[in-house]
Amino acid sequence: MASEISSRYGEALFQLAMENGAVEEMREEALALKQGLADNPDLLIFFRAVQIDKQEKRDAIDRMFQGFTKDMRSFLKLLVDKDRTLYLKEILDTFIDRCNFELNIETATVSSARPLSEADMNRIRTALEKKSGKKVILTNTVDPSLIAGIKVTSANQVTDVTTAHKINELKDLLLRGGLA
């Protein structure tokens, strides 16, 4: 049920953005809102609180998100009115995915044993963009257990060229008796 609701509302928000030619702008707002929810979990608790009446929540939306488009604020108010704020994160994810598809954007995560330099990230981004034909938005996560190398995870592909991965492959080969 949750994914159906998230899908339906996320798609409706996307259609609204398309109709108004505001896909990029509203995508940026959705990303900012998603980050705001991650940074301030009390915000989601506020929207879900049954003790706070809907008008107070609607007024808070106007105050907190006055820099957002009227459409995004109206959409958030609709979620309050329909008691759908429980699904807000998933709705935003659906909406952002649809926007990324429309705008030919792919997101990818580069995991490495240490933080990568901007130059390294740009080289990886350029290679991925050349390979996929899409604009690539990269994030770097640090995982010391990788030892060295990088692991790139995108929508449906994982490229693992880490030392930890190579060690595991050698271990599996030795355990099967492959290098005897």
PyMOL commands that place a pseudoatom at each C-alpha (Angstrom):
pseudoatom trace, name=CA, resn=MET, resi=1, chain=A, elem=C, hetatm=0, pos=[0.000, 0.000, 0.000]
pseudoatom trace, name=CA, resn=ALA, resi=2, chain=A, elem=C, hetatm=0, pos=[2.772, 2.449, 0.923]
pseudoatom trace, name=CA, resn=SER, resi=3, chain=A, elem=C, hetatm=0, pos=[4.558, 2.040, -2.395]
pseudoatom trace, name=CA, resn=GLU, resi=4, chain=A, elem=C, hetatm=0, pos=[1.283, 2.470, -4.273]
pseudoatom trace, name=CA, resn=ILE, resi=5, chain=A, elem=C, hetatm=0, pos=[0.540, 5.709, -2.421]
pseudoatom trace, name=CA, resn=SER, resi=6, chain=A, elem=C, hetatm=0, pos=[4.111, 6.957, -2.844]
pseudoatom trace, name=CA, resn=SER, resi=7, chain=A, elem=C, hetatm=0, pos=[4.036, 6.104, -6.517]
pseudoatom trace, name=CA, resn=ARG, resi=8, chain=A, elem=C, hetatm=0, pos=[0.682, 7.769, -7.121]
pseudoatom trace, name=CA, resn=TYR, resi=9, chain=A, elem=C, hetatm=0, pos=[1.531, 10.993, -5.290]
pseudoatom trace, name=CA, resn=GLY, resi=10, chain=A, elem=C, hetatm=0, pos=[5.093, 11.128, -6.632]
pseudoatom trace, name=CA, resn=GLU, resi=11, chain=A, elem=C, hetatm=0, pos=[3.780, 10.717, -10.171]
pseudoatom trace, name=CA, resn=ALA, resi=12, chain=A, elem=C, hetatm=0, pos=[1.121, 13.398, -9.613]
pseudoatom trace, name=CA, resn=LEU, resi=13, chain=A, elem=C, hetatm=0, pos=[3.769, 15.853, -8.398]
pseudoatom trace, name=CA, resn=PHE, resi=14, chain=A, elem=C, hetatm=0, pos=[5.908, 15.013, -11.420]
pseudoatom trace, name=CA, resn=GLN, resi=15, chain=A, elem=C, hetatm=0, pos=[2.981, 15.626, -13.809]
pseudoatom trace, name=CA, resn=LEU, resi=16, chain=A, elem=C, hetatm=0, pos=[2.366, 18.981, -12.136]
pseudoatom trace, name=CA, resn=ALA, resi=17, chain=A, elem=C, hetatm=0, pos=[6.037, 19.919, -12.551]
pseudoatom trace, name=CA, resn=MET, resi=18, chain=A, elem=C, hetatm=0, pos=[5.910, 18.873, -16.226]
pseudoatom trace, name=CA, resn=GLU, resi=19, chain=A, elem=C, hetatm=0, pos=[2.753, 20.891, -16.895]
pseudoatom trace, name=CA, resn=ASN, resi=20, chain=A, elem=C, hetatm=0, pos=[4.352, 23.994, -15.416]
pseudoatom trace, name=CA, resn=GLY, resi=21, chain=A, elem=C, hetatm=0, pos=[7.795, 23.482, -16.970]
pseudoatom trace, name=CA, resn=ALA, resi=22, chain=A, elem=C, hetatm=0, pos=[9.341, 23.384, -13.517]
pseudoatom trace, name=CA, resn=VAL, resi=23, chain=A, elem=C, hetatm=0, pos=[10.855, 19.888, -13.383]
pseudoatom trace, name=CA, resn=GLU, resi=24, chain=A, elem=C, hetatm=0, pos=[14.403, 21.048, -12.590]
pseudoatom trace, name=CA, resn=GLU, resi=25, chain=A, elem=C, hetatm=0, pos=[13.316, 23.640, -10.046]
pseudoatom trace, name=CA, resn=MET, resi=26, chain=A, elem=C, hetatm=0, pos=[10.929, 21.338, -8.206]
pseudoatom trace, name=CA, resn=ARG, resi=27, chain=A, elem=C, hetatm=0, pos=[13.502, 18.513, -8.293]
pseudoatom trace, name=CA, resn=GLU, resi=28, chain=A, elem=C, hetatm=0, pos=[15.939, 20.824, -6.500]
pseudoatom trace, name=CA, resn=GLU, resi=29, chain=A, elem=C, hetatm=0, pos=[13.238, 21.691, -3.960]
pseudoatom trace, name=CA, resn=ALA, resi=30, chain=A, elem=C, hetatm=0, pos=[12.493, 18.004, -3.387]
pseudoatom trace, name=CA, resn=LEU, resi=31, chain=A, elem=C, hetatm=0, pos=[16.193, 17.298, -2.852]
pseudoatom trace, name=CA, resn=ALA, resi=32, chain=A, elem=C, hetatm=0, pos=[16.422, 20.194, -0.383]
pseudoatom trace, name=CA, resn=LEU, resi=33, chain=A, elem=C, hetatm=0, pos=[13.303, 19.004, 1.438]
pseudoatom trace, name=CA, resn=LYS, resi=34, chain=A, elem=C, hetatm=0, pos=[14.615, 15.449, 1.604]
pseudoatom trace, name=CA, resn=GLN, resi=35, chain=A, elem=C, hetatm=0, pos=[17.916, 16.722, 3.029]
pseudoatom trace, name=CA, resn=GLY, resi=36, chain=A, elem=C, hetatm=0, pos=[16.010, 18.912, 5.489]
pseudoatom trace, name=CA, resn=LEU, resi=37, chain=A, elem=C, hetatm=0, pos=[14.062, 15.888, 6.720]
pseudoatom trace, name=CA, resn=ALA, resi=38, chain=A, elem=C, hetatm=0, pos=[17.296, 13.932, 7.140]
pseudoatom trace, name=CA, resn=ASP, resi=39, chain=A, elem=C, hetatm=0, pos=[18.955, 16.798, 9.012]
pseudoatom trace, name=CA, resn=ASN, resi=40, chain=A, elem=C, hetatm=0, pos=[15.912, 17.544, 11.174]
pseudoatom trace, name=CA, resn=PRO, resi=41, chain=A, elem=C, hetatm=0, pos=[13.844, 14.417, 11.991]
pseudoatom trace, name=CA, resn=ASP, resi=42, chain=A, elem=C, hetatm=0, pos=[11.624, 16.532, 14.253]
pseudoatom trace, name=CA, resn=LEU, resi=43, chain=A, elem=C, hetatm=0, pos=[10.143, 18.084, 11.121]
pseudoatom trace, name=CA, resn=LEU, resi=44, chain=A, elem=C, hetatm=0, pos=[8.625, 14.765, 10.069]
pseudoatom trace, name=CA, resn=ILE, resi=45, chain=A, elem=C, hetatm=0, pos=[7.400, 14.169, 13.613]
pseudoatom trace, name=CA, resn=PHE, resi=46, chain=A, elem=C, hetatm=0, pos=[5.708, 17.584, 13.482]
pseudoatom trace, name=CA, resn=PHE, resi=47, chain=A, elem=C, hetatm=0, pos=[3.885, 16.748, 10.239]
pseudoatom trace, name=CA, resn=ARG, resi=48, chain=A, elem=C, hetatm=0, pos=[2.778, 13.373, 11.574]
pseudoatom trace, name=CA, resn=ALA, resi=49, chain=A, elem=C, hetatm=0, pos=[1.640, 14.645, 14.990]
pseudoatom trace, name=CA, resn=VAL, resi=50, chain=A, elem=C, hetatm=0, pos=[-2.109, 14.166, 15.399]
pseudoatom trace, name=CA, resn=GLN, resi=51, chain=A, elem=C, hetatm=0, pos=[-2.175, 16.675, 18.282]
pseudoatom trace, name=CA, resn=ILE, resi=52, chain=A, elem=C, hetatm=0, pos=[-1.353, 19.511, 15.877]
pseudoatom trace, name=CA, resn=ASP, resi=53, chain=A, elem=C, hetatm=0, pos=[-4.281, 20.551, 13.710]
pseudoatom trace, name=CA, resn=LYS, resi=54, chain=A, elem=C, hetatm=0, pos=[-4.025, 20.627, 9.946]
pseudoatom trace, name=CA, resn=GLN, resi=55, chain=A, elem=C, hetatm=0, pos=[-4.347, 24.396, 9.638]
pseudoatom trace, name=CA, resn=GLU, resi=56, chain=A, elem=C, hetatm=0, pos=[-1.372, 24.889, 11.935]
pseudoatom trace, name=CA, resn=LYS, resi=57, chain=A, elem=C, hetatm=0, pos=[0.643, 22.491, 9.769]
pseudoatom trace, name=CA, resn=ARG, resi=58, chain=A, elem=C, hetatm=0, pos=[-0.458, 24.323, 6.617]
pseudoatom trace, name=CA, resn=ASP, resi=59, chain=A, elem=C, hetatm=0, pos=[0.607, 27.656, 8.131]
pseudoatom trace, name=CA, resn=ALA, resi=60, chain=A, elem=C, hetatm=0, pos=[3.962, 26.130, 9.101]
pseudoatom trace, name=CA, resn=ILE, resi=61, chain=A, elem=C, hetatm=0, pos=[4.481, 25.001, 5.501]
pseudoatom trace, name=CA, resn=ASP, resi=62, chain=A, elem=C, hetatm=0, pos=[3.983, 28.582, 4.296]
pseudoatom trace, name=CA, resn=ARG, resi=63, chain=A, elem=C, hetatm=0, pos=[6.489, 29.871, 6.860]
pseudoatom trace, name=CA, resn=MET, resi=64, chain=A, elem=C, hetatm=0, pos=[9.145, 27.154, 6.520]
pseudoatom trace, name=CA, resn=PHE, resi=65, chain=A, elem=C, hetatm=0, pos=[9.051, 26.757, 2.749]
pseudoatom trace, name=CA, resn=GLN, resi=66, chain=A, elem=C, hetatm=0, pos=[8.374, 30.291, 1.576]
pseudoatom trace, name=CA, resn=GLY, resi=67, chain=A, elem=C, hetatm=0, pos=[11.331, 30.035, -0.846]
pseudoatom trace, name=CA, resn=PHE, resi=68, chain=A, elem=C, hetatm=0, pos=[9.737, 27.027, -2.579]
pseudoatom trace, name=CA, resn=THR, resi=69, chain=A, elem=C, hetatm=0, pos=[7.384, 27.204, -5.528]
pseudoatom trace, name=CA, resn=LYS, resi=70, chain=A, elem=C, hetatm=0, pos=[3.712, 27.652, -4.812]
pseudoatom trace, name=CA, resn=ASP, resi=71, chain=A, elem=C, hetatm=0, pos=[3.102, 24.227, -6.388]
pseudoatom trace, name=CA, resn=MET, resi=72, chain=A, elem=C, hetatm=0, pos=[5.469, 22.486, -3.967]
pseudoatom trace, name=CA, resn=ARG, resi=73, chain=A, elem=C, hetatm=0, pos=[3.940, 24.243, -0.962]
pseudoatom trace, name=CA, resn=SER, resi=74, chain=A, elem=C, hetatm=0, pos=[0.432, 23.384, -2.175]
pseudoatom trace, name=CA, resn=PHE, resi=75, chain=A, elem=C, hetatm=0, pos=[1.475, 19.778, -2.664]
pseudoatom trace, name=CA, resn=LEU, resi=76, chain=A, elem=C, hetatm=0, pos=[2.832, 19.571, 0.890]
pseudoatom trace, name=CA, resn=LYS, resi=77, chain=A, elem=C, hetatm=0, pos=[-0.447, 21.037, 2.172]
pseudoatom trace, name=CA, resn=LEU, resi=78, chain=A, elem=C, hetatm=0, pos=[-2.360, 18.417, 0.184]
pseudoatom trace, name=CA, resn=LEU, resi=79, chain=A, elem=C, hetatm=0, pos=[-0.317, 15.690, 1.901]
pseudoatom trace, name=CA, resn=VAL, resi=80, chain=A, elem=C, hetatm=0, pos=[-1.250, 17.224, 5.254]
pseudoatom trace, name=CA, resn=ASP, resi=81, chain=A, elem=C, hetatm=0, pos=[-4.943, 17.451, 4.300]
pseudoatom trace, name=CA, resn=LYS, resi=82, chain=A, elem=C, hetatm=0, pos=[-5.031, 13.841, 3.072]
pseudoatom trace, name=CA, resn=ASP, resi=83, chain=A, elem=C, hetatm=0, pos=[-2.978, 12.500, 6.012]
pseudoatom trace, name=CA, resn=ARG, resi=84, chain=A, elem=C, hetatm=0, pos=[-0.237, 11.302, 3.657]
pseudoatom trace, name=CA, resn=THR, resi=85, chain=A, elem=C, hetatm=0, pos=[2.802, 12.906, 5.335]
pseudoatom trace, name=CA, resn=LEU, resi=86, chain=A, elem=C, hetatm=0, pos=[3.731, 9.452, 6.614]
pseudoatom trace, name=CA, resn=TYR, resi=87, chain=A, elem=C, hetatm=0, pos=[4.794, 8.695, 3.031]
pseudoatom trace, name=CA, resn=LEU, resi=88, chain=A, elem=C, hetatm=0, pos=[6.610, 11.972, 2.378]
pseudoatom trace, name=CA, resn=LYS, resi=89, chain=A, elem=C, hetatm=0, pos=[10.126, 10.526, 2.041]
pseudoatom trace, name=CA, resn=GLU, resi=90, chain=A, elem=C, hetatm=0, pos=[8.981, 7.803, -0.345]
pseudoatom trace, name=CA, resn=ILE, resi=91, chain=A, elem=C, hetatm=0, pos=[6.908, 10.274, -2.356]
pseudoatom trace, name=CA, resn=LEU, resi=92, chain=A, elem=C, hetatm=0, pos=[9.943, 12.530, -2.703]
pseudoatom trace, name=CA, resn=ASP, resi=93, chain=A, elem=C, hetatm=0, pos=[12.076, 9.553, -3.783]
pseudoatom trace, name=CA, resn=THR, resi=94, chain=A, elem=C, hetatm=0, pos=[9.541, 8.625, -6.461]
pseudoatom trace, name=CA, resn=PHE, resi=95, chain=A, elem=C, hetatm=0, pos=[9.320, 12.204, -7.654]
pseudoatom trace, name=CA, resn=ILE, resi=96, chain=A, elem=C, hetatm=0, pos=[13.111, 12.655, -7.787]
pseudoatom trace, name=CA, resn=ASP, resi=97, chain=A, elem=C, hetatm=0, pos=[13.503, 9.366, -9.694]
pseudoatom trace, name=CA, resn=ARG, resi=98, chain=A, elem=C, hetatm=0, pos=[10.948, 10.496, -12.292]
pseudoatom trace, name=CA, resn=CYS, resi=99, chain=A, elem=C, hetatm=0, pos=[12.651, 13.886, -12.614]
pseudoatom trace, name=CA, resn=ASN, resi=100, chain=A, elem=C, hetatm=0, pos=[16.054, 12.247, -13.013]
pseudoatom trace, name=CA, resn=PHE, resi=101, chain=A, elem=C, hetatm=0, pos=[14.695, 10.027, -15.773]
pseudoatom trace, name=CA, resn=GLU, resi=102, chain=A, elem=C, hetatm=0, pos=[13.111, 12.992, -17.556]
pseudoatom trace, name=CA, resn=LEU, resi=103, chain=A, elem=C, hetatm=0, pos=[16.256, 15.118, -17.203]
pseudoatom trace, name=CA, resn=ASN, resi=104, chain=A, elem=C, hetatm=0, pos=[18.564, 12.229, -18.212]
pseudoatom trace, name=CA, resn=ILE, resi=105, chain=A, elem=C, hetatm=0, pos=[20.325, 12.224, -14.839]
pseudoatom trace, name=CA, resn=GLU, resi=106, chain=A, elem=C, hetatm=0, pos=[21.851, 9.184, -13.175]
pseudoatom trace, name=CA, resn=THR, resi=107, chain=A, elem=C, hetatm=0, pos=[23.031, 9.070, -9.589]
pseudoatom trace, name=CA, resn=ALA, resi=108, chain=A, elem=C, hetatm=0, pos=[25.976, 6.963, -8.494]
pseudoatom trace, name=CA, resn=THR, resi=109, chain=A, elem=C, hetatm=0, pos=[27.905, 6.342, -5.306]
pseudoatom trace, name=CA, resn=VAL, resi=110, chain=A, elem=C, hetatm=0, pos=[31.656, 5.928, -5.249]
pseudoatom trace, name=CA, resn=SER, resi=111, chain=A, elem=C, hetatm=0, pos=[32.853, 4.045, -2.185]
pseudoatom trace, name=CA, resn=SER, resi=112, chain=A, elem=C, hetatm=0, pos=[36.524, 4.336, -1.324]
pseudoatom trace, name=CA, resn=ALA, resi=113, chain=A, elem=C, hetatm=0, pos=[38.855, 3.702, 1.602]
pseudoatom trace, name=CA, resn=ARG, resi=114, chain=A, elem=C, hetatm=0, pos=[39.582, 7.427, 1.844]
pseudoatom trace, name=CA, resn=PRO, resi=115, chain=A, elem=C, hetatm=0, pos=[37.824, 10.588, 0.678]
pseudoatom trace, name=CA, resn=LEU, resi=116, chain=A, elem=C, hetatm=0, pos=[38.425, 11.183, -3.027]
pseudoatom trace, name=CA, resn=SER, resi=117, chain=A, elem=C, hetatm=0, pos=[39.704, 14.486, -4.373]
pseudoatom trace, name=CA, resn=GLU, resi=118, chain=A, elem=C, hetatm=0, pos=[37.533, 16.647, -6.583]
pseudoatom trace, name=CA, resn=ALA, resi=119, chain=A, elem=C, hetatm=0, pos=[39.821, 15.766, -9.513]
pseudoatom trace, name=CA, resn=ASP, resi=120, chain=A, elem=C, hetatm=0, pos=[39.307, 12.029, -8.880]
pseudoatom trace, name=CA, resn=MET, resi=121, chain=A, elem=C, hetatm=0, pos=[35.545, 12.498, -8.651]
pseudoatom trace, name=CA, resn=ASN, resi=122, chain=A, elem=C, hetatm=0, pos=[35.543, 14.504, -11.895]
pseudoatom trace, name=CA, resn=ARG, resi=123, chain=A, elem=C, hetatm=0, pos=[37.506, 11.787, -13.729]
pseudoatom trace, name=CA, resn=ILE, resi=124, chain=A, elem=C, hetatm=0, pos=[35.071, 9.128, -12.521]
pseudoatom trace, name=CA, resn=ARG, resi=125, chain=A, elem=C, hetatm=0, pos=[32.062, 11.325, -13.368]
pseudoatom trace, name=CA, resn=THR, resi=126, chain=A, elem=C, hetatm=0, pos=[33.397, 11.991, -16.872]
pseudoatom trace, name=CA, resn=ALA, resi=127, chain=A, elem=C, hetatm=0, pos=[33.983, 8.269, -17.514]
pseudoatom trace, name=CA, resn=LEU, resi=128, chain=A, elem=C, hetatm=0, pos=[30.487, 7.372, -16.268]
pseudoatom trace, name=CA, resn=GLU, resi=129, chain=A, elem=C, hetatm=0, pos=[28.867, 10.131, -18.327]
pseudoatom trace, name=CA, resn=LYS, resi=130, chain=A, elem=C, hetatm=0, pos=[30.713, 8.975, -21.429]
pseudoatom trace, name=CA, resn=LYS, resi=131, chain=A, elem=C, hetatm=0, pos=[29.657, 5.372, -20.796]
pseudoatom trace, name=CA, resn=SER, resi=132, chain=A, elem=C, hetatm=0, pos=[26.003, 6.100, -19.935]
pseudoatom trace, name=CA, resn=GLY, resi=133, chain=A, elem=C, hetatm=0, pos=[25.301, 9.148, -22.087]
pseudoatom trace, name=CA, resn=LYS, resi=134, chain=A, elem=C, hetatm=0, pos=[23.664, 10.757, -19.048]
pseudoatom trace, name=CA, resn=LYS, resi=135, chain=A, elem=C, hetatm=0, pos=[24.558, 13.507, -16.631]
pseudoatom trace, name=CA, resn=VAL, resi=136, chain=A, elem=C, hetatm=0, pos=[25.949, 11.767, -13.545]
pseudoatom trace, name=CA, resn=ILE, resi=137, chain=A, elem=C, hetatm=0, pos=[25.642, 13.047, -9.997]
pseudoatom trace, name=CA, resn=LEU, resi=138, chain=A, elem=C, hetatm=0, pos=[28.241, 11.392, -7.770]
pseudoatom trace, name=CA, resn=THR, resi=139, chain=A, elem=C, hetatm=0, pos=[28.539, 11.042, -4.039]
pseudoatom trace, name=CA, resn=ASN, resi=140, chain=A, elem=C, hetatm=0, pos=[31.584, 9.680, -2.270]
pseudoatom trace, name=CA, resn=THR, resi=141, chain=A, elem=C, hetatm=0, pos=[31.240, 7.446, 0.776]
pseudoatom trace, name=CA, resn=VAL, resi=142, chain=A, elem=C, hetatm=0, pos=[34.237, 6.370, 2.813]
pseudoatom trace, name=CA, resn=ASP, resi=143, chain=A, elem=C, hetatm=0, pos=[34.558, 2.707, 3.806]
pseudoatom trace, name=CA, resn=PRO, resi=144, chain=A, elem=C, hetatm=0, pos=[37.986, 1.868, 5.283]
pseudoatom trace, name=CA, resn=SER, resi=145, chain=A, elem=C, hetatm=0, pos=[37.263, -1.856, 4.956]
pseudoatom trace, name=CA, resn=LEU, resi=146, chain=A, elem=C, hetatm=0, pos=[37.772, -1.528, 1.184]
pseudoatom trace, name=CA, resn=ILE, resi=147, chain=A, elem=C, hetatm=0, pos=[41.542, -1.111, 1.832]
pseudoatom trace, name=CA, resn=ALA, resi=148, chain=A, elem=C, hetatm=0, pos=[42.212, 0.542, -1.559]
pseudoatom trace, name=CA, resn=GLY, resi=149, chain=A, elem=C, hetatm=0, pos=[40.506, 1.116, -4.901]
pseudoatom trace, name=CA, resn=ILE, resi=150, chain=A, elem=C, hetatm=0, pos=[36.909, 2.142, -5.551]
pseudoatom trace, name=CA, resn=LYS, resi=151, chain=A, elem=C, hetatm=0, pos=[33.470, 0.603, -5.801]
pseudoatom trace, name=CA, resn=VAL, resi=152, chain=A, elem=C, hetatm=0, pos=[30.983, 2.428, -8.039]
pseudoatom trace, name=CA, resn=THR, resi=153, chain=A, elem=C, hetatm=0, pos=[27.288, 1.719, -7.557]
pseudoatom trace, name=CA, resn=SER, resi=154, chain=A, elem=C, hetatm=0, pos=[24.716, 3.170, -9.938]
pseudoatom trace, name=CA, resn=ALA, resi=155, chain=A, elem=C, hetatm=0, pos=[21.078, 2.358, -10.677]
pseudoatom trace, name=CA, resn=ASN, resi=156, chain=A, elem=C, hetatm=0, pos=[21.563, -1.274, -11.653]
pseudoatom trace, name=CA, resn=GLN, resi=157, chain=A, elem=C, hetatm=0, pos=[25.300, -1.781, -11.870]
pseudoatom trace, name=CA, resn=VAL, resi=158, chain=A, elem=C, hetatm=0, pos=[28.161, -2.302, -9.419]
pseudoatom trace, name=CA, resn=THR, resi=159, chain=A, elem=C, hetatm=0, pos=[31.785, -2.016, -10.475]
pseudoatom trace, name=CA, resn=ASP, resi=160, chain=A, elem=C, hetatm=0, pos=[34.088, -3.195, -7.703]
pseudoatom trace, name=CA, resn=VAL, resi=161, chain=A, elem=C, hetatm=0, pos=[37.825, -2.657, -8.176]
pseudoatom trace, name=CA, resn=THR, resi=162, chain=A, elem=C, hetatm=0, pos=[38.762, -2.613, -4.511]
pseudoatom trace, name=CA, resn=THR, resi=163, chain=A, elem=C, hetatm=0, pos=[41.568, -4.505, -2.846]
pseudoatom trace, name=CA, resn=ALA, resi=164, chain=A, elem=C, hetatm=0, pos=[39.085, -6.076, -0.434]
pseudoatom trace, name=CA, resn=HIS, resi=165, chain=A, elem=C, hetatm=0, pos=[37.131, -7.490, -3.405]
pseudoatom trace, name=CA, resn=LYS, resi=166, chain=A, elem=C, hetatm=0, pos=[40.299, -8.898, -4.989]
pseudoatom trace, name=CA, resn=ILE, resi=167, chain=A, elem=C, hetatm=0, pos=[41.339, -10.497, -1.691]
pseudoatom trace, name=CA, resn=ASN, resi=168, chain=A, elem=C, hetatm=0, pos=[37.909, -12.128, -1.380]
pseudoatom trace, name=CA, resn=GLU, resi=169, chain=A, elem=C, hetatm=0, pos=[38.122, -13.440, -4.937]
pseudoatom trace, name=CA, resn=LEU, resi=170, chain=A, elem=C, hetatm=0, pos=[41.564, -14.957, -4.225]
pseudoatom trace, name=CA, resn=LYS, resi=171, chain=A, elem=C, hetatm=0, pos=[40.309, -16.456, -0.970]
pseudoatom trace, name=CA, resn=ASP, resi=172, chain=A, elem=C, hetatm=0, pos=[37.349, -18.074, -2.756]
pseudoatom trace, name=CA, resn=LEU, resi=173, chain=A, elem=C, hetatm=0, pos=[39.645, -19.408, -5.460]
pseudoatom trace, name=CA, resn=LEU, resi=174, chain=A, elem=C, hetatm=0, pos=[42.044, -20.883, -2.902]
pseudoatom trace, name=CA, resn=LEU, resi=175, chain=A, elem=C, hetatm=0, pos=[39.221, -22.471, -0.927]
pseudoatom trace, name=CA, resn=ARG, resi=176, chain=A, elem=C, hetatm=0, pos=[37.974, -24.172, -4.071]
pseudoatom trace, name=CA, resn=GLY, resi=177, chain=A, elem=C, hetatm=0, pos=[41.487, -25.407, -4.810]
pseudoatom trace, name=CA, resn=GLY, resi=178, chain=A, elem=C, hetatm=0, pos=[41.874, -23.308, -7.926]
pseudoatom trace, name=CA, resn=LEU, resi=179, chain=A, elem=C, hetatm=0, pos=[45.502, -22.273, -7.440]
pseudoatom trace, name=CA, resn=ALA, resi=180, chain=A, elem=C, hetatm=0, pos=[46.974, -25.590, -6.307]
for i in range(1, 180): cmd.bond("trace and resi %d" % i, "trace and resi %d" % (i + 1))
show_as sticks, trace
zoom trace
